């Protein structure tokens, strides 16, 4: 059974930081490259960062050099450190497998809301 539980979102001022966490069930975490997605109001869900089981990372251009993805294989947890946040980072953030990319037909957790506003 797949479980994905995201946490750590909140309201932050522009330029601030947040750290998101995602506890995943072992059956998905151990097999797949994991990623963080986000969905802003009126927009499609997009993959912003991914990390392989070996620790190789990849980022969307919009978050490169500001966000850092990491994983703790012992805890089946993936993290997203977000620095220098901008209002356009406002979205609901989700974690899921990233390779193959997760689709809207797959299981998703509840996500965590990130709001960047002064």
Helices and strands as residue ranges (DSSP letters): E 4-7, E 10-12, E 18-24, H 26-29, E 33-39, E 46-51, E 57-59, E 67-72, E 77-82, G 87-89, E 91-99, E 112-116
